[in-house]
Amino acid sequence: MLSDPEAVRDVFRGDPEVLHSGEANRLFTATVGRHSVLVLDEALHARQRRVLVPPLKGERMRAFFDAMRLETLDAVRAWPLDTPFPALPTMRRITLRVILRTALGLAPGPEMDRFEHKMETFLSNGRQRYALVLMTIVPIHRLSGSRRVPLFRQLSDLDDDLLAATHEDGSPLDDQEVRDALITILIAGHDTTALALAWAP
């Protein structure tokens, strides 16, 4: 953990061929997949990042505004008046539903509700107190794909619902690349954003 501004600047100015965040995240490969930008470095990271970045900037990002506004208004209407309440569950719901609308093109209704439930059930495993510790101790890569382990059974159910995409040059992504890119957006973009919003003044 770094808190000194100069140390943080050093990290961001660091040589990406030396500072390998993907290498440090390898324990997440069993869930996000081997094509996820979270577990890749250098040229492979850059290639997969080009798949994820275009929908997240410029005009495309502005097109998501309505989804963000509508999901936020819907959540705020349910807030209790004159009573303290935890912000994090609401922020998790908003961010997840915005991602489902914008990344997967789901409209509010039974299909979105079903996917939201699947995603929340899956993510709840990673939020358990000792989840990260267990991932470093248990040979999780050996359990990957098992229908007996709830985490991987839920992940398999999610995999069935993901959509197609292409590389920058128009070449198709294979099924595993599609799945890894979308799971990365869902996992990395959901809880991190919700936590930031929950702590916002």
C-alpha positions, 0 to 999 in steps of 0.5 A, spaced: 500 500 500 502 506 498 500 513 500 506 518 499 504 522 493 511 521 490 511 514 491 504 513 487 507 517 481 513 513 481 508 507 480 504 510 474 511 513 471 514 506 472 516 501 466 510 497 464 515 491 462 518 491 469 512 493 473 507 487 471 500 488 475 498 482 471 503 477 474 501 479 481 493 478 479 495 471 477 491 468 482 484 471 479 485 467 473 481 462 475 475 467 475 476 472 470 480 467 465 487 467 462 485 473 457 483 478 462 487 485 462 487 484 469 492 478 469 496 480 462 502 484 461 505 488 456 503 486 448 498 481 450 495 486 455 495 492 450 491 487 445 486 485 450 485 493 452 484 495 445 478 490 446 475 493 452 477 501 451 473 503 445 466 503 449 468 506 455 470 513 452 468 519 448 461 519 445 459 512 447 460 513 454 456 519 453 451 515 450 451 511 457 448 517 461 441 515 461 442 508 463 446 511 469 441 517 471 435 512 470 438 507 475 440 512 480 433 515 480 430 508 481 435 507 487 434 513 490 426 513 490 427 507 494 431 510 500 428 511 506 427 518 509 430 521 516 433 514 517 441 512 516 442 506 511 448 503 508 450 506 502 454 500 499 448 495 497 445 501 493 451 503 490 452 496 488 446 495 485 446 501 481 453 500 478 451 493 476 445 494 473 448 500 469 454 495 467 448 490 465 445 495 461 451 498 457 456 492 456 451 487 455 445 491 452 440 488 457 433 492 458 430 493 465 425 486 466 426 479 468 432 478 464 436 483 467 433 481 474 436 474 472 443 476 470 443 481 476 441 475 481 446 471 478 452 476 478 451 478 485 450 471 487 457 470 484 460 476 487 458 474 494 463 469 494 469 473 493 466 478 498 467 473 504 472 475 509 477 470 508 476 469 500 483 472 498 487 468 503 483 462 501 485 463 493 492 464 495 492 457 499 487 453 495 490 450 488 484 454 485 486 453 478 485 445 479 478 446 481 476 451 475 470 448 471 468 444 477 460 444 478 461 441 485 464 448 487 459 453 488 463 459 485 465 455 479 458 453 478 455 460 478 461 462 474 459 457 468 452 459 469 454 467 467 458 464 462 452 462 458 449 469 458 455 473 455 455 476 448 460 477 442 465 482 440 471 483 435 478 485 435 480 492 433 482 489 426 475 486 425 477 479 427 473 475 431 474 474 439 474 466 441 469 464 446 474 465 451 476 472 450 469 474 449 467 471 456 474 474 459 473 481 457 466 481 459 467 478 466 473 483 467 468 489 466 463 486 470 467 484 476 473 490 476 468 495 474 462 493 479 465 493 486 470 498 485 466 503 483 460 502 488 465 502 493 468 509 491 461 512 490 459 509 497 465 513 500 463 519 496 461 525 500 
